[in-house]
Amino acid sequence: MAFRTLLFASLMTFTLVAPPAVASQPATAVSSIAKARTQPPGTVVTVSGTVTTPSGAFESSFFDKGFGLQDAGAGIYVSTPGNLDAVPGRRARVTGTLKDSFGFLVLVASEVDLGRTGPHVTPRWVPTARVGERTEGLLVRVAGRISQAPISDLPYGHKFWIDDGSGEVQIFVNTQTGIDVGPLELGQVVVVTGLSGQFDTHYEVLPRSPRDVRAFG
């Protein structure tokens, strides 16, 4: 929790900035998200893709109203101080500055152009042990048994771990998602869909809503 508290303090000045302008023509050429992800922090890039997570679903983790964005090859989290009402399935073109946020690469938006419905994004099935740098920013789906029961990390949310036999992955449930972790028990089989993320040295999957966590048995 100390790390997340530190993150909150470091981002307080950012959250007071006015929301990014909605622009019809970003100034720079559009890059693939995969190419943008190879650039160093501080680089200004323009990317386009389909929204994968609703605005503000992970506010308790990132202290913003951002959303996930994905194209055919890669994904990235777009950080916005204001709620742009981005919803999964909608096209978006974003200009912003790349930033490393405790190991997690984010695009701090300065211009956002939201369009109509984009190409369908299907979550990628990933073994629990393979959630890492290569999946970061993507919409992923993992399945396994709960290897560590849910614990509180309030006010940020709750976390638990699942394992499909390949190794554990942390599931972080933000408070804004409305997901009730109370019924989840050790040893229970669950299927989780969410954004592949990272906090410090921990890779994690962040579900978006109650529909993203399905328990069996």
Number of C-alpha atoms within 10 A of each C-alpha: 10 7 11 19 12 10 16 17 12 11 14 12 9 14 16 10 11 11 17 21 12 15 15 12 13 19 11 12 10 15 13 18 22 16 12 20 21 8 12 13 15 13 13 18 25 23 25 21 25 27 31 30 26 23 23 25 24 27 19 20 22 21 21 23 23 28 26 29 33 26 22 13 11 20 28 31 26 25 26 28 20 17 15 20 13 23 17 19 20 20 22 20 22 26 26 24 19 23 18 13 16 14 15 20 21 23 30 24 23 20 21 25 18 21 14 9 14 15 14 14 18 11 15 14 13 14 19 23 17 15 24 18 14 10 19 23 28 27 28 22 23 25 20 23 20 24 20 16 16 20 13 12 15 12 13 21 20 18 21 22 22 27 22 18 11 11 15 23 25 23 25 24 32 25 19 16 21 13 18 13 18 9 8 18 18 14 15 16 19 21 15 23 23 27 29 27 26 22 14 11 9 13 24 25 29 27 26 24 19 14 11 17 22 13 17 9 7
